[in-house]
């Protein structure tokens, strides 16, 4: 095994720590997929631009080939084995979710997080989910997209009796499909409170081409009034937009090694469809909520519409170094409700000057514990131009408040340009990639030292 290949496995196993059991990590490390490896070594990596050579890529660990998907800012659901059955435990409960440094909402989720932890299985596996309801009302679990027997479908009064508060209910089925699925409560308002999570079924035979990185994003939107923490699920006006339950700039960037192939899986269970756009790269849609799509259907794109109840899986070859923005392109979904910062005050955005705006923003930022960096410059005569201000005074730089290993090396005030459904795919040359991985390891070690109890707050972000 070459040094770089070994390192990649170590990285992958590390990035997966928290949701990949040690046994599985070891198994993944010790297996190889000669067919895909040979193909990669011969440089036959598929690309919408034709074929290109990659440098020393690492083959996947098959023949049980899957490498776990990473869900930034969320953890994986651990499991036990009962014979050949994978046994998961899910508890629906009210949770607090910090969606921005100054905003924590009262959502509903599973096992302490919202969205719920990611379930990962392999096609063909038998799955048992022991479900407990700690909500104040009845609920159930629906397996979105999975072809399960009707009594496992999780629809109250149709396929089962609702699971009452305090009750336990066991679901069990065999997963014969592969693809990107989700679990959710089958009650509309409960979905909007955050009761959903990823259910990933990795294929029995490795996808081709092999992806070195596999990331998952859940799209959600929330209506939460200033000074409030409870989402209004009846509202059609959303002021907070999140990936995996976190809003830009607090979303953990995705880190990819230059020369690798990246897979992104995006699911949506809100009230709007979201056109998700990647800067600087073309991708192909390799799958939907129905599983892997035939390669003949893959066409180059850079914006994929992820409709409600849909999953879209895209892949691209990360051949351009840089921190590439990935965001919903609906203009209002590239914003957050900064009114929360104002509390009982108002910023006079319509009739102010630069000095006054900066001073107000700084004062407000100090109140919630971070340092506001200066927003973009404005013209001296700005206030006399009809239409001003539009974006001026909306930026709220908070680099320190959202700093984590994955943000290392970003330019000062980067966070001022990130709002709502916005994150970064950082394509990094070996040296920078390795440095960030080292920082992730160090921060994990530090936090483990701080909390001697096991923590599974997030996968590669702690
Ligand atoms: Cu959107």
Boltz pocket constraint, residues with backbone or C-beta under 6 A from the ligand:
constraints:
  - pocket:
      binder: B
      contacts: [[A, 272], [A, 273], [A, 274], [A, 275], [A, 328], [A, 329], [A, 330], [A, 333], [A, 421]]
      max_distance: 6.0
